[in-house]
Amino acid sequence: MVFSCGSRASMESRLLPLAPTTSHAVLPSQVYWNSILPNTPKPKAIRDVLWPGGHKGKHVYVGVGATAVSSPFSYDYAATEDQLHVDPAVALFFLEKDMLPGKKMNLHFIKNSNDATFSPQSEHQIILSSKNLPDILNHFSVKPESLEAQIIKNTIKRCEAPAIKGEEKYCATSLESMIDFSISKLGTKVQAISTEVEKETQKQEYTIGVGVKKMAGDESVACHKENYPYAVFYCHMTQTTRAYMVPLVGADGTTAKAVAVCHIDTSEWNPMHLAFQVLKVKPGTVPICHFLPEDHIIWVPKEISA
């Protein structure tokens, strides 16, 4: 069980970096990306959270699932009966054997309504920690008894929760720290990908097209966007995953290039996890897959040219 800090974060500030302490930390995110990952395109999910001269934020999304202590993309997530009926993530889980051209699935690609972007690292004045919750709420002018305060508290709890066996996790609050964590686990020959849907739609039937592509390697770093006034990503790495790019066409003609992540070993997951209840399988029996929402990111090794 490992809770990693990333290559530049100290044990004290592993959840939220303080003011920059190294020479490259003061560089803009785009420059840092180009220096570490030259000739590597940014997926839309990353472009959307960069701050061009400023940042969106200082509000907290309040909606379905926003107050949950855990996330459907966390291995310890235990879904209630009500969540099985209202959580839009229900439609994103499937079995790997079903990922075939022509297969039809009812899907609803969701995007977190919190459009917060990464803040400049120089503004990270308060460590993201439960002990600092009063200071954090005061900094963002959030009332302690409000729903927004509960959401912030739950995001911090997710970041502080211990990793399960075989998992390494880290909460990234800047693009630089996300890059550092990912390359510390996968090496520098990596790429980031995300789901891209032609347009927002309601839940509908999608058909898997020809050209499902397995990404290189059987390990990846997945980063899931959390609810917080600034962009925070819950990143975790396991060595028993397979990632795919899956072409989809909706019943209304909407096209999508969806990222699918398949977890080969689910034996350490919570037995009441949403995926097991939806798919009616038991932990550790079959690979469990899910599509990533549009604002989530997965890091995978680059393919080595022959």
C-alpha positions, 0 to 999 in steps of 0.5 A: 500500500503506497501513498506517493508524493510525486517527484517534487512534492515533499511528505509535508506538502504532498496533497497541495504544493506550497509556493514553488521551491525549484527553478522549473516550478515557476515556468508556465504549465505549457512550457513545463509540458513542452520541456518534459513531454516534447511533441506530445499533444495535450488532450482536451481534458488538460487544455480545459483546466489550464489557466490562460492568464487567470483561472476559473474557480472559487465555486464548488459544484453542487449536484448529483453525487457531489457530496459522496465521500467516495467516487465511483472511480475509487476502488473503495466506493460502496454504492447504495441502492439509491445510487444505483438508480441516480448515479450517471456513472452506472452507465459507464461500467461494462465487461471487457469481453463486451468491447467488440465492434457492433456492440451496443451500450446505453451510455451517458458521458458526464462532465463535472459541472465544476469548470475550475481550472488549475491555479498558479502554483504561487497561489497554493498557500494552504496545504490541502489537509483536514487539519487546515479545513478551517483556513481553507474554508475561510480562504474561499469564503465558504461557510463551515455548515454549508453544502459546499463546505461538506463537498470540500471536506469530502474531496480532502478525505478522498485525497487523504484516504489510504491506498488499497494494496497494489495502488499508488495515489496522489492528488494533483493540484497543478499540471506540473505535479500531475506530470511529475507523478505520472512520469515517476510511475511510467517513465518519460515516454508517456502520453495523456489521453481523454474521452472526447464526445462530439456534443453533449447528449442525454443517455442514449444507445451507442454502438462500438465502431471498428478500430478499437485500439489497445494502448501500450503497456498494462499499467497506467495512471488515471486522474479523476477530477474532483470537486474543489474551488481549484482543479484537483485531480485524484490520480492513481496507478495500478499495474493490472490495467489495460487502456483502450481508445474506443470509437462510438456512434450514438443513436442520434449520430453523435460520435465519440472517441472514448477512453476505456480502462479495464481493471484486470485484478479487482480482488481488493475492491470494495465488494459493494462497489458500484461496478459489481452491483451493476454487472452482477459479478464478484471481486477478482473474477473478471476484468471490469471496464469503464469509460472515462468521463470527458474531464478525466485523464489517463496517462499511458506509455507511448508506443515504441516505433519499430 
